[in-house]
Amino acid sequence: MEELKKLIEALGKAFEQFKAENDSRIKAIEAKGHADPLLIEKVEKINADISNISAMKKQLELLENAVARAQFGGGGAGQTPEAMNRLKAFNHLMRRGAQDIKELEVQAAASTLSDPDGGFTVPEEVDAAIDRVAGTIQAMRRLATVRTISTDTYKKLVNQGGATSGWVAEKESRTETSTPTLAEIAINTKELYAMPYATQTLLDDSRVDIGAWLAEEVSVEFNEEEGKAFISGNGVGEPKGIDAYTKVANASYAWGKVGYIAGGHATLLNNADKLIDLQHALKPVYRNGAQWLMADSTMQVIRKFKDGEGNYLWRPGLLQDAPDTLLGKPVEYDDNVAAIGAGSYSIFYGNFKRAYLIVDRLGTRVLRDPYTAKPYVAFYTTKRVGGGLVHYEALKALKIAAS
């Protein structure tokens, strides 16, 4: 808590310093047509420091919240005897292999074990830990809706609109009303894998929590691959990312596409009005819960924007669990989103919970391989993950002009 308090104080001081120095830069440009290079360099350094402090604050908040909910409790505290047996069997299997398979079957039952040639299903506790760690460091898992399924495909019917109704008096005739148009959305799961290595010496150390070690190692790899796929994946062998869908000018929006607002020049994104236009391109029904998503480098440009009264549009979250905001709405940063460039879609705004769905197929599998990379033991870990848009109109993008 004390460390978080210090970060919040540092963030507030850095933002006040940034505003003062950036105001000096603006005044110099207005008076002389240019600003001193040293002043520009100072502004950019403070800007970068704010980004770093804000990111550290976010990570610490997520970690503290997870610990408070006992999500990272060790030693099996609070677990049922059955869960403890599953973890014990899994721990034995990962350390020593499946030499004593009969003993393991008795301890863990079929829910934990399967054909050794195809790998073993990890205990639910380890599976949940993998998801939690990944969600702590990945923006899209925090923003989107996440469902766990037991099949390869998740199907959902979405109302595209079209239903009508009307008022009538007690004895008036009722005419037929229009029926809504329903669209079926199918999200297929794709196979994601990671292969961390451990020495046999590490595995022989009885004090090492193998489940926690595996969750941490795998989560980092899964996070990197998922993070890219949920933004730019093409849907072939991987989830379909938000940037992979066909985009059209918002005035011509149609179901199955993402509407965009045309932004500023590729080298001068300084038109705050476009951000306001982007907000209002989203229907009011989706604005409650809407958030911004962009790369950190894009935010460092936008952080300099002011409104007509000289107020900065970006505000730091100066309370615990308070997010950074832009035009009053929370901001998430993901460097998988395209940086500012000609023709790029560098800013997304929407209700991601309504717009994007991530599906995890129940069960992460591990194949223990002590032979391929001696003296290391490889743990080939796979999981089925899918992702895609389910409410297209709940997400909008800002397109940077080509010239």
PyMOL commands that set and color helices and strands:
alter all, ss='L'
color gray80, all
select helices_A, chain A and resi 2-32+37-68+81-96+101-108+116-118+124-137+139-143+200-204+210-232+242-244+250-252+272-281+284-287+296-302+352-355+392-394
alter helices_A, ss='H'
color red, helices_A
select strands_A, chain A and resi 120-121+145-149+153-159+182-188+190-194+197-199+247-249+258-262+291-294+314-315+325-326+329-333+345-350+356-361+365-369+376-389+395-399
alter strands_A, ss='S'
color yellow, strands_A
deselect
rebuild
show_as cartoon
